[in-house]
Amino acid sequence: EANRKPSDYARALLKIVTDERITHDIPVNEEVFFLSAADQFFPPSAQLFVDSPELLLRLHDKGIFNQTARELGLSVPGSSRAHSRTELDAFIRARNESKQPFVIKPAFSRFSTQVIFSSANNFENQLKKIHVSEAEPWIVQDQILGTEVCSYSVCEKGAVLAHVTYSRSFTAGAGAAVSFAAMESPEILKWVESFSAANQITGQIAFDFILEDRSGTPFALECNPRATSGIHLFSGNFKKLTDAFLSPLLGSPIAIPKEG
């Protein structure tokens, strides 16, 4: 397994790439992190469509991602990164004093697992179960009231070549969407283009947003530097999507599925 024996995984994959003369390797899930770490061992003839391990870590870490976007002037909720129980309690106390609704979540998690809302009836009991440390930091984040939407994009050297924004009508628990539809959002596309250009993103990247009720402003909650279900919405644009992966032409039209 890649997460238990990364070296064995890389060697096995490299053998397949060599034996089958594979020219492009496109990750579909969390293997993006292991492929990125093994990139240096792959032959020049095999292109790995991934970013560097250092950049992937910055994107995956919810606290560092939030800080990176904020420094670019992009809209994200106010966040604090706690590396100890003392820090976590201080951040929570400050938000309680300001009567600001908030959520707390691990810096590293998937599908909104372990997200705790300050408004929850069992908030204090859930809080007692949290372990916070340098190795397992937690994020205290202002809660933005609004509509949850997502985006999925394919990028090359900072240029967005394929993009879709989509609404989530049904989810598996608090996280992964299992029913969704493409929607138009120039504001979110602009947000993604700005972030991708500034960080010179190459690969697949997805974001979770909240469209604030009062202003409609998109606030990015977190980043998933990998493929997501949004790729299914390109059913009528497979040629352009394929070109974005295999024959990227910088400055070419962005393939955005029609709304519906």
C-alpha positions in Angstrom: 0.0 0.0 0.0 1.3 3.5 -0.9 0.8 4.9 2.6 2.6 2.0 4.3 5.3 1.2 1.9 5.8 4.3 -0.3 9.2 3.1 -1.7 7.7 -0.3 -2.8 4.8 1.6 -4.3 7.0 3.9 -6.3 9.2 1.0 -7.5 6.2 -1.0 -8.6 4.6 1.9 -10.4 7.9 2.8 -12.1 8.2 -0.8 -13.4 4.7 -0.5 -14.9 5.5 2.9 -16.5 8.7 1.5 -18.0 7.3 -1.8 -19.2 4.1 -0.3 -20.7 5.9 2.8 -22.1 3.4 5.1 -20.3 3.9 8.7 -21.3 1.4 10.4 -18.9 0.4 9.6 -15.3 -2.6 11.5 -14.1 -3.5 10.9 -10.4 -7.2 10.3 -9.5 -7.1 10.6 -5.7 -4.7 10.8 -2.7 -2.0 9.0 -4.5 -1.1 12.4 -5.8 1.1 12.9 -2.7 3.0 9.6 -3.2 3.4 10.2 -7.0 4.7 13.7 -6.3 7.3 12.3 -3.9 8.4 9.7 -6.5 8.6 12.2 -9.4 12.4 12.4 -9.4 12.7 8.6 -10.1 10.5 8.7 -13.2 12.0 8.8 -16.7 11.7 12.1 -18.6 9.5 10.4 -21.1 6.8 9.9 -18.4 5.0 13.1 -17.4 3.6 13.1 -13.9 0.7 15.6 -13.8 1.4 16.8 -10.2 3.0 19.6 -8.3 5.9 19.4 -5.9 5.5 17.7 -2.5 6.2 21.1 -0.8 3.4 22.9 -2.7 0.9 20.0 -2.2 1.5 20.2 1.6 0.9 23.9 1.6 -2.4 23.4 -0.3 -3.6 20.4 1.8 -2.9 22.0 5.2 -6.1 24.0 5.9 -4.2 26.6 8.0 -1.4 27.2 5.6 -3.7 27.3 2.6 -5.9 29.9 4.4 -2.8 32.0 5.1 -1.5 31.7 1.5 -4.8 32.8 0.1 -5.2 35.7 2.6 -1.7 37.0 1.7 -2.8 37.2 -1.9 -5.8 39.3 -1.0 -8.3 36.5 -1.7 -11.4 36.0 0.4 -11.1 33.3 3.1 -12.6 33.1 6.6 -10.6 34.4 9.5 -8.6 31.5 10.8 -6.2 30.6 13.7 -3.9 27.6 13.7 -3.5 25.9 17.1 -0.5 23.7 17.9 -1.4 23.1 21.5 -4.5 22.7 23.7 -3.6 26.1 25.4 -3.6 27.8 22.0 -6.9 26.2 20.9 -8.7 27.2 24.1 -7.4 30.8 23.8 -8.7 31.1 20.2 -12.1 29.6 21.2 -12.3 32.0 24.2 -11.6 35.0 22.0 -14.3 34.1 19.5 -16.8 33.4 22.3 -16.1 36.8 23.7 -16.8 38.4 20.3 -19.9 36.3 19.9 -18.5 35.1 16.5 -19.8 31.7 15.4 -17.0 29.5 14.4 -15.9 25.9 13.5 -12.9 23.9 14.5 -11.3 21.2 12.4 -8.0 19.4 12.0 -5.5 21.0 9.7 -5.4 17.6 7.8 -8.7 15.8 7.2 -11.1 14.7 4.4 -14.8 14.9 3.7 -15.3 17.4 6.5 -14.6 14.7 9.1 -14.2 15.9 12.7 -15.6 19.4 11.9 -17.2 20.8 15.0 -19.6 23.8 15.0 -19.7 26.1 18.0 -23.5 26.1 17.7 -23.7 22.4 18.2 -25.5 21.2 21.4 -22.7 18.8 22.3 -19.9 21.2 21.4 -18.2 21.0 24.8 -18.3 17.3 24.9 -16.8 17.1 21.4 -14.2 19.6 22.4 -12.9 17.3 25.2 -12.1 14.6 22.8 -9.7 16.7 20.7 -6.0 16.0 20.7 -3.9 19.0 19.6 -0.1 19.0 19.1 2.6 20.3 16.8 2.1 17.1 14.7 -1.7 17.4 14.8 -2.6 21.1 14.6 -6.3 22.2 14.6 -7.9 25.2 12.9 -10.3 27.6 14.6 -12.2 29.4 11.7 -14.9 32.0 11.5 -18.2 30.5 10.3 -19.5 32.1 7.1 -23.2 31.8 6.7 -24.2 31.0 3.1 -24.4 28.4 0.4 -21.8 25.7 -0.1 -20.4 25.2 -3.6 -17.3 23.6 -5.0 -14.9 24.0 -7.9 -12.7 21.7 -9.9 -9.9 22.8 -12.3 -7.1 21.5 -14.4 -4.0 23.9 -14.4 -0.7 24.1 -16.2 2.0 26.4 -14.9 -0.6 28.6 -13.3 -3.0 28.8 -16.2 -6.5 27.4 -15.7 -7.2 25.2 -18.7 -10.4 23.5 -17.5 -12.8 24.6 -14.8 -16.2 24.0 -13.4 -18.1 25.4 -10.4 -20.9 23.2 -9.0 -23.5 23.2 -6.4 -24.0 20.3 -3.9 -27.6 19.2 -3.5 -26.9 16.0 -1.6 -23.9 14.9 0.4 -22.6 11.7 2.2 -22.7 13.1 5.7 -21.1 16.6 6.1 -18.6 16.2 3.3 -18.4 14.5 -0.1 -21.1 15.5 -2.6 -23.0 12.6 -4.3 -25.4 14.8 -6.2 -24.3 18.0 -7.9 -24.8 20.3 -10.9 -22.7 22.8 -12.8 -23.3 26.4 -12.2 -21.9 29.7 -13.5 -19.8 31.8 -11.1 -17.4 34.3 -12.7 -16.3 35.3 -9.2 -15.2 31.8 -8.3 -13.4 31.4 -11.6 -11.6 34.6 -11.0 -10.6 33.5 -7.5 -9.2 30.2 -8.8 -7.3 31.9 -11.6 -5.7 34.3 -9.2 -4.7 31.6 -6.8 -3.4 29.3 -9.5 -1.4 32.0 -11.2 0.2 33.2 -8.0 1.2 29.6 -7.0 2.0 28.4 -10.5 -0.3 25.4 -10.1 0.2 22.4 -12.3 -2.3 19.5 -11.9 -5.8 19.1 -10.7 -7.0 21.4 -7.9 -10.4 21.8 -6.2 -11.8 24.2 -3.7 -14.7 24.3 -1.3 -16.4 27.7 -1.1 -19.2 29.4 0.9 -21.2 32.0 -1.0 -21.9 34.5 1.8 -25.7 35.2 2.2 -25.4 38.9 2.5 -22.9 39.8 -0.2 -22.6 36.7 -2.4 -18.8 36.8 -1.9 -17.1 33.4 -2.4 -15.0 32.5 0.7 -12.7 29.5 0.1 -12.8 27.1 3.0 -10.2 24.6 1.9 -8.3 23.2 -1.0 -8.1 19.7 -2.4 -5.0 19.4 -4.7 -6.4 16.4 -6.5 -9.3 15.2 -8.7 -12.8 15.5 -7.3 -16.3 14.5 -8.5 -16.5 17.8 -10.4 -14.7 16.0 -13.3 -17.9 14.1 -14.1 -19.5 17.4 -15.2 -17.3 17.5 -18.3 -19.4 14.8 -20.0 -20.0 17.0 -23.0 -16.5 18.5 -23.0 -14.3 15.4 -22.9 -12.1 16.5 -25.9 -11.2 19.8 -24.2 -10.7 18.2 -20.9 -8.4 15.5 -22.5 -6.4 18.3 -24.2 -6.0 20.1 -20.9 -4.2 16.9 -19.5 -2.4 15.7 -22.6 -1.8 18.7 -24.9 -2.0 21.8 -22.7 -1.9 25.0 -24.7 -1.4 28.0 -22.5 -4.0 30.6 -23.3 -6.4 28.2 -24.9 -10.1 28.5 -24.1 -11.2 27.2 -20.7 -13.6 24.3 -20.9 -16.5 25.1 -18.7 -19.5 22.8 -18.8 -22.8 24.5 -19.4 -25.0 25.1 -16.4 -27.5 22.3 -15.7 
